[in-house]
Amino acid sequence: ESDLLKKQIILLMTDTTRKDMVGCYGNKKMFTPNLDALAQEGIRYENAYTCQPVCGPARSAIFTGTFPHSNGMVTNGVPLGANVKTIGQRLTDNGIKCGYIGKWHLDGGDYFGLGCCPEGWDADYWYDMKCYLNELSENERVCSRQPNESFQPDFSEEFTYAHRCSDRAIRFLDQYKEEDFFLTVSYDEPHGPSLCPAPYNTMYRGFKFEPSAKFTDDLKNKPLMQQLWAGDKLTADEKQINQSSEGLALFLGCNSFVDYEMGRVLDVIKEKMPNAMVIYTSDHGDMLGAHRLFSKNAAIYDEVTNIPLIIKGGEKGKVITTPASHIDITPTVMDYFGLRIPKLLEGKSMLPQIYDTTLKINSEVYTEFTRYEIDHDGFGGLQIMRGVISENYKLAVNLLDKDEFYDLKKDPDEMVNEIDNPEYLEIICKYHKKLVTHMNDTRDLYRGYQWSLRDWNKGYIPRWDNEGFTRQRENEEYEPRQLDYDTGLPMKKAVRSKYLYEMGENNDKGKV
């Protein structure tokens, strides 16, 4: 009975796990028994999406509840804004224990991080990848980055980052099993170098995906960026793109290995805190040859944006097909702990839906891209994309390139870009209005008339004032209310119509 009164959440996370790399999502060739069992005990979201398909920005949305364009992490290699608070800080300030074990990628350092525990998290359990490297000799560090080490006869699971993260998580669970807590266990696996021991290292030898039209996409009528990204794959045949390789086999083997490591943690949860809420997700996916593309970038394709999301702690064995988003995780966690959701957060609590899967939280969700990484000149450089996704449609406005619109019911493989099809113009404009409204509502740093000045958006007249609103920041918990420019007094609301103000209305009436 006392266990039912405790509030405990464990967020498990992997890096670069596509939705179809988890068996319960329908690919019977994927061996992920622990995640499959978790889905049986909870809810599986079919249409959950990352906020940006690249590591750091994706995580920034998960752990702050604000989009990358709001929190400052618009690319890998830059830190969160100085006045941006993480879920760990918010919970700790309300007396809830918070542990973070694993890959962080939010401190603006290199791939491995700075090795320093950020505010709001338990320093005794902090363990980013720099902490892991600090445990290794110079030779071991080099080995930890070499995929072929997986095939050395003395290679053991104990050497891997995943195993050491699980060990630490198990210690945390044992120490705090009688307390309220929020624990994140963030594995780097199966991301390269994809180290994993036997039998996982050879489990997928010879594997290749089922033949699909996706591997034959000629990318005509698609963004130039995608054609450049495909490179010499643009003229390759399907067999050259969809083929077995040691790299793919090891990547998928490591995916099964990290499922095993999560299973170790899940076993302890089941034994010591069976009523805890468990959330599993991944930051983004990988194209793996679909549409002739590899890795990830400014694309709205399912392979990189549609991530696995499984939540145990409400209804059991249910599947939700309405859209879900990483942006909703922080408000959901705050709601679970009975805390007020700040106005600053840009998502919604999913908690009502977790307890009653007939409820709908989102009709559409949003994803974006600005840049892959600050210290890479390649990867397409600046690629500013904003997208809106529903169960039926996807619209991507590629600010410096060709836009995309996909009818997911008619074209689930996202092969036919309908952006220039007049039959879809009305629905395209409807989704475009949603997207521009979202950019305005979230004070997107990059908003402007250019998002509406598109070839297909006939009759649009750009204006110097753009949408004609001012929107100041609302961060009522950690800093004073911002002051109204015209009065010097604390603002009453964060949104003001500039046009009403110019027409002679006073400030109070001019605020909407």
N, C-alpha and C positions, 0 to 999 in steps of 0.2 A: 504493500500500500504506500509506504514512504517513497518507493521508487517512482510511483505514478506522480508524486508531487514534485519530484525533481525535474528541472528543465535542462536538458543536455542535447547538444547538437554536435555531430561529427560531419564535417565536410571533407569528402575524399575527392581528390582531383588528380587527373593524369594530364600529360602534355601531348598534344597531337593525336588524340584518339578520335577517329571518325566514328560517326554513329553506326555505320555498318561493320565496324570492327568489334562490336559487342554482340554476342550471339543472340541475345533476346530481341534484338532489333531485326532478326530474320535471316542473318547469314549463318547457316548451320556449320560452315567451315571454320568459324571463329570459336576458339576454346576459351570461354570466359565464365566458368561455372559460378564463381562467387557473385559477379555482377548480375548474372542471370537469376540467381536465387534472390538477390536483393530486389530485383524487379518483381518477382513473385510475391514478395512481402510488402511491396509498396506500389508506387505509381511510376509508369514509364511514359515520358513525354516524347511524342513522335516529332513534334515541330518546335523544338527548342533551338534558339539561335544565340550565337556569340554576338557581342556588341562591336567587335572588330577582330577579323581573323588573323591576328598576330599576337604573340605571347603577352608582352607587357600591357598594351592597351586592353586586351581582353580581360586580364586580371584586374586592371584598374577599375573596370566596371563592376566586376564581381565583388571586390572588397571595399568599394566606396559607395556603390549605389548611384554613381553618376557616370555619364558617358565620357569616353576619352576626351572629346572636345571640351568637356566641362572641367575635368580634373587635371588637364594639362598633359596627360600621357598619350599624345597623339601618335607616338612611335616608340619602338624599342630604344632604350639607351637614354631616355630622359626621365627625371623623377616626377612623382606626383607634385602638384602645387603645394606650397608651404602651408596654406590654410585648408587643405583638404584632409578630412579625417576618415580613417578606416573604420570598418565595423569593429575591429579589435579595440580601438580607442573608445568608441561609443559604448560598447558593452562593459569594458573595464571601468569606465567612469560611472557606470551604474551597478558596480559591485559584482559583475559576472566574470569568472575566470576565463581567460582567453589564451590558448596556445596555438602557435603556428610552427609547423614542422615541415620543411621542404622548400621547394623552389618558390622564390618571392618575385623577383624580376620587376620590382616597383621602385627601386632606390636610385635609378639613374646610373648604376655602375655597369660593369661588364656582364657577360652572360651569367657568371657565377654569383654576382652580388658582392656586397661589401662586408658580409659576415657580422653585421651589427644589428642587434634586435631593435626594431622600430618601437615607438611609443605605443602602448596598449597591449603588448603581447608579453608572455612570460619569458624572461631572459634565460631561465634555466632550461627551457626546451627549444629555444630558437635554434634552427639548424638549416640555414640556407646552403647553397652548393659551395660557397666559399668555406664555410665551416667544415664541410666534408673534405674538401681539398686540403685543408689545414691538418687533417688527421693523417694524410698520406705522405710518404716519402716522395722525393722528386721523381724517382722512377715510377712509383705507383701512380702519381698524378698523370704521367704520360700514358700509362697503361689504361687509366680510367677513361681516356678519350679515344681509345683505339678499338673499333668494332671487332677486329680479329682476336682480341683477348678472350672473347667469349668461347673460342675453340681451344684455348690452352687446357691441357689435362688437369691442371691444378686450379682452374678458375672456379670460384665458389660464390654462392649467393651472398655470403657474408661481406664480400668485397663491394657489393653494389650499393649505390645510393638508396635505392628503393628499400633494401633490406634494413639499412640503418635508420631510415625514416620510420619504417614499421616498428622496429625495436623501441624507438623513442616514443612513438605514439602509444604503444602498449604500456610503457612506464607511466605516461601521463594519465591514461585511463585508470590504471591501478591506483595512482595517487589521489585522483580527484573523483573517484567513482561515487562518493557520497555528496558531491557538491554540484551546484549548477555550473555549467561550463559550455564554451564554444571552442571546439578544436578543429583546426584545419590540418590535413595531411596532404601535402602537395608534391606529388612525385614528378620527377623529370621524365621518367620513362613513360611511354616507349620512344620518346624523342631520341634522335641520334645522340651518341653512338650506339644506342640500343643494346647495351651490354646485358647479357642474360646467360645463366648457366644451363647445362643439360637438365632436362631434355628439351627445354624451350628453344635452345639455339639452333636446333635442326628440325623442329616440329613442323615448319611450313616449307621445307625444301621442295622446290618444284611448283610452289603455289603460284597461280595467276588468276586474275579475276575472270568471271564468266564473260564471254564475248558480249559487247554492248555497243550500241550506236555512239555512245559517249566518246569512245576511243577513235571515232572517225570524224569528229566535228572539224570542218574545214575553217571554222572561225570567221567565215565571210559574214558580213553585216554585224560583226562583233567589234568591240573596241580594239584599236590598233595596239594598245598595251598588251592585250592577250596574244595577239599575233607575234609581237616581239618576245613575249614571255615563252611562247611555244618554241621559238627558234627553229632549229633544224627538224624538230618533231612535226612541224607544220606540213612537211611533205613526206613524212614517214607513213608506212602502212600500219594497220592495227596491230599486226604481230610484233612489229618493232617497238610499239608503245606498251601494249599489254603483254608483257612477257615475265617469266619467272626470273628472279635474280637473288643473289646472296643478300643484298641489302634489304630487299623487300621481305624476304623470309626472316631475316633477323629482326626487322622492325615488328613484324607480326608476332614473332616468337616472344619478343620483349613485351608486347602487349598482353600476351597470355601470362608471362612471368609477373607483370605488375598486378594482374588480377589475382594471382596466387598471393602476392604480398599484401594486397588489400584484404584478402581472405583471412590472413592472420589477424588483422585488426578487427575485422567483422566478427570473427569467432569470439574475441574477448568482449566485444560489445554485446553480443548475444548472451554470453554467460553472465556478465556483471552489470549490464544496464540495458536489458531487453526492450525497454520503453523509450530509449533515446531516439531522437530523430536522426536519420542518416541521409545525407545528400551526396550523390555522386555526379560529377560532370567532368568535361574536358574543356580546355581553353579554346580550341579550334581543331579543325581537321587538316587534311592534306589531299591535294588533288590526285596524287598517285597515278597520273597519266590520263585521267578523265579530261575531256576537252583538249587533249594533247598538252596538258599542263602538269607541273610538278610543284611540290611544296605549297605555299600559300601566298596570297597577295590581295590586291584590291579587286576581289571577285565576290559575287553574291551567290555563286554556285553552292549547292548543298554540301558538296564534298568538304568545303572549308568552313561554311557558316552553320550548318545544321548539326549541332553537337548532341551527344547523349546527355540525358538528364533523368536521373532516377531518384525518387524521394521515398523513404520509408518513414512512417510515423503518423500516417493518416489511414486512408482507405487502402485495401490490399488487392493486389493483382489487377489493377485498373490501368487502362491506357488512355491518355489524353491527346487529342489531335488538334485542339485549338492552340494558337501560337503561345510560346513561352520564351522568356529572355533572361539572360544572365543579369540584366539590370534589376530584376525583381528579387534577387537572392538576398541582398542586404536588408531591404524592407521586410522581407519574409522572416528573416532571423530576428529582427527587432520586434516584430509583431509576436512571434513565438514567445519571446521573453517578456511580453507584456509592456513593452516600451512604446512611447509615442513615436510615430514615424515623422522625422523632420520634413519640413516643406522643401528643404534643399534636395532631397533624394528625388531621382527622376524615374523611379520604377514604382511598382505596386506590390503589396503583400499578396503572395500566392496562398497564404495559410487557409483562407476559406475554401479554396479549391482543393487543397490537400486533404481537407476533412470531408469535402463533398464534391466529388469529381464531376457532378452535373453542372457546376458553376463555371462561368466563363470569365476569365480575367482580362484577356487581350483579344481584340479583333485583328490587330496587326502589331508587329514588333519592328524594331529598327536596328540597322547595322551600318557601319561606316568604315572608312579607311582614309588615312591622310599620308602616311609614309610607313615603309617597312621598318627601317632602322636608321638612326641618325648617323652612324659611322660607316654605312655602306653607300657607296656612290651608285651601285647598281640596284637590282631589285626594282627597276622602273623609276627610281627616284620619287618625285612628288606625284602621288596618284590620289587625288581627292575624290572620294566617292561617298555618297549617302544613299541608303537604301531602305525601302519599306517592304515588309513581307507579311502576307496573310496565308491562310490555307490554300487559296486559289491562285494568287498572283504574287509576282515579285517585280518591283521597279527599282532600278539602280540608275541614279543620275551621276554620271562620271564627268565631273566638272570640266576637265580638260580633254575629254574624249567622247566617244559615241555612247549614248545612253542605252539601257537595256530594259525590256519588259517581257516577262515570261508568263504564259498561261499554264499553270502547274497541273491542272486537271487534264488539259488537252495534250500537254507536252512536258511530262514529268522529268524527262531527261534534260530539259533546258537547252534544247538544240536550236530552237527557232526564236530569234529576237524579233518581237512584234512591235518594236518601238515606232516603226514607220508605217505600220498597218492601220489605215484609217478606220477599220472596223473596231479597233481597240481604243481609239483616241479618247472617247468619253471616259472610259474606265481608267486610262492612263492619267488623264487630268484629275480625276477623283483621287487617285493615289498620290499624285504629285502634290495636291493641296494638303493631304495628310502629312506628307514629308516636310513641306515648307513650314506647316504649323508646328510640327515637332521640332524643327530647327529653331524656330522662334521661341517656343515654350522653354527649350533647354538652353537658350542664349548661346547657340552654336557660334563659336568664335569666327567661323568661316562663312556665316550666312551673308547673303547679298543678292542683288538682282540677277546675278549671273546664273543662279539656280533655276530661275524662271525663264531666262532668255535662251530658250532651246528651239531648235529648228521645228520641232513638232508642236510647240506651244504657240500656235498662231494667234496673232493679235495682242500678245503681251507687250505692254509699254513700260520700259524700265523707268524708275524714278530715283533721283538722288537720295531720297529718304527711305528707299527700299520699302519695307512693310509699314514703316511709320510708327514703330513702338520703341519705347525705352524699357529695358528690363534690368533692374538691379538685382544684385545677389541677395538671397535670403538664407542667412546662416545664423539662425537665432540662438543656437546652443553655444557656440564657441567664440563669437565675436559680436560686437555691438551691431545693432541695426544700421545699415548704411543710411547716409543722410541724403535727403532730397536736394538736388542741385539748385532748385529755384528758391528754397526756403531755408536751407541749412538745418532743417528739423528732421528727426527720424522719419523715414518713409512709412506710410501706412500700408501700402501694398507694393508689390515688386514690379507691377506692370502699369505703364501709363501710355495712353494714346496721344502721340504727338499732335495728331491732327485736331483732336478736341481742344488741346491746349492752345494751339495756334488760332483756333476759331474764337478765342476769348473766354472759354470756360475756365473757372478757377481750378486750382490743383486738385482739390478733393473730388470735384465732379469729373475732372479729366482722367481720374484713375479708374481702370477697369479691371 
